[in-house]
């Protein structure tokens, strides 16, 4: 259907007035008008002619782009049997910063055999003020030449982080398609997902793709990119972990050429419908913090759960505990901070806060809904990095001049349903109990708590908004970021006024809850370094032996997928020099005589006599690869871990100090931070379980049989377990693994282990 005067209908169900496409607010009720541009998934798919209205709501903007003119209506969901075909999109929802999500489907049965067209929301598109002209964001290969060295390396770093989760879902070839790989300012964003073919996709193909970028790489990183590309192609880098570690070092070097300035302000308010404020924040409400001169900049927002039962106690206790924990972490100079360890430490700090609240609950004999708890979201800027950690439904948004991006995923029932592949998000949020939390601080022990920690590289000015649901509910941030927050980045507004207005919006447009926000303004000054970066392999990987590579034997075969690097022999070209024939014959005669004499001597010796080498006989030293230092960072199957204190892992059975566990398998999870799940075999435990709670029954020793234990790698780091070196003996050496034992089937999301927490 053609429509010469297409209109955008108000999403307010009490209004639903028609508005011109150019309006940002409803002309009748002043409700913000969301403009949801959707990408029709499919290679070169033509959905209709520009100006045509499909399904009485979708305005065709271009051949593959439509605008939803009725954003207040729930879109049509795919049929249940179609969910399997879109499961990759659903399971990758933790990566929606880079991967578009399913909005709904468009039925066009009367136009072609294909019954449904998949519509993806928040694709990498740029729209003008008329709302009728859009264009795709630039391809990475096109935007590459105009980017700074920091941004170029930032893009590669994001791709490296996406490699494993996309490979797990069978769509990693999407990262090798220039048409799909778009950039929106500092972000790498995919236009669509393509299923991998039957041919295996590996990192060497990524090296070939990156090699195309060499000619237009900035001088500071040109050699660095060249070295990484070659290492990938030669399969010396054959895991995303190694690639990320190398890129991290390069980013740290470039970070020396970037000077960040941080400003933080917080604001909390009881709201018009609550009697008291259950929220809490750090710094205290109304405080402005600047770095420099402050040595540390930290922002925390907590939303208490429990009402009169003590939500305010839980939120304030979490603030106090985490602030103290982070203060200790940030005493280390930033150039000595290992990002992966800091992410684990931040999760450990959250676990400490959780335990303090849980102990308070246990001490007061609180059960079920009587237990007090809190959500949490915090931001920690360090150098060019922003670390975000959250539990619950308090959110973090990343605002740049290019857009507003929600970087946290709510720990609620709706998000869990999507992650498990059961429903699309727009449908899941309409179900009963969709907003119920599946985890929060203080509700259970830390072994069943799974905070999410993420790290973002900042190469341009940005604002991070941390907020409780008093503001974020009903899409208020998405509606008002452009008019209220964006002017700060343009230098047209100050942070304090914006904080006041956001609280006012929360109270006037929502008003159903307390509201707490923190604004973190990150400003950047960058200059191109004059030095040229070199790619450096991580220290924990095997090092090549100098001057003896020709006789070094690799421990693992070259095609072993678990091998971290390959030892490339530095052999010299063989020469064509030949010995004269008579010398060869003489040499063979002498060798034969010596062999016969040695054999006669052996026959004369008694059978129990050990032959002794003649003093004149010397053994040629055999060069060998130095032993690999084992740690949690390069953990591999077959290695043994020893606990140093009472440790409670995924199976919830505490392990006493002195327990030995053999690593069976290490596999990635789908968390945004790129975590790993470790499957282990319990070999022995010599200790005895203890309990700080006198009313809690003390467990006995676990059997030293072939018991399987599962844990997240971050948990192992949190409990400070020890990885035994190759020359250390352990009980695992003598315990055969039962062929009948089967590993448990843990859910990487661990959602089923967490009890639902009702809405506040």
ABEGO torsion letter per residue (X at the ends): XBBABBBBBBABAAAGBBBBAABABBAAAGBBBBBBBBBBBEBGBBAEBBGBBBGGABBBABAABBBBABAABBBBBBBAAAAAAAAAAAAAAAAAAABBBBAEBBBAAAABABABBBBBBGBBBBBBAAGABBBBBBBAAAAAAABBAAAAAAAAAAAAAAAAAAAAAGAAAAAABAAABBBBEABBBBABBBBBBABBBBAAAAAAAAAAAAAABBAAAAAAAAAAAAAAAAGABABAAAAAAAAAAAAAAAAAABBBBBBBBBBBBAEAABABBABBBOBBBGBBBBOOABABBBBBBBBBBGEAAGAAAAAAAAAAAAAAAAAAAAABBAAABBAAAAAAAAAAAAAAAAAAAAAAAAAAGBBEAABBBBBBBBBBBBEABBBBBBBEABBBBBBBAAEBBBABBBBBAAAAAAAAGABBAAAAAABBGAABBABBBGABBAAABBBBBBBBBBABBBBBBBBBAAAABGGAAAAAAAAAAAAAAAGABBAAAAAAAAAAAAAAABGABBBBBBBBBBBBBBBBBABBBBBBBBAABBBBBBGAAAABBBABBAABAABABBBBBBBBBBBABBBBAAAAAAAAAAAAAAAAAAAAAAAABBAABBBBBBAABBBBBBBBBBBBBBBAAABBBGBBBBBABBBBBAAGBBBBBGBBBBBABBBBBABAAGBBBBBBBBABBABBBBBABAABBBBBBBBABBBBBBBBAAAAAAAGBBBBBAABBBAAAABBBBAABBBBBBBAAGAAABBBBBBX
